Amino acid sequence: MADSYRYRCGECGHRTAWGSESRGAAAIEAHYDRRHPEIVPGGVVEFRRGSSCGGSGCLVVLAVLVVLLVLASRS
């Protein structure tokens, strides 16, 4: 999973969806053009670091390891 960015409007609390930095910047600029045309875009940028283990893959690996440990402890 890649790194993600989300932008929050400094005027009304609107926030963009998680996505690329350029897509978020374009979305917040479009929001300001629509809702706050007289104000320079501002607000907060949130950053979410990507994971090396996407989705439920980590859970599957952990479950397999637990099963292997239980089987190993019985022998």
Buried (B, 14 or more C-beta within 10 A) or exposed (E): EEEBBBBBBBBEEBBBEEBEEEBBBBBBEEBBEEEBEEEEBEBEEEEEEEEEEEEEEEEEEEEEEEEEEEEEEEE
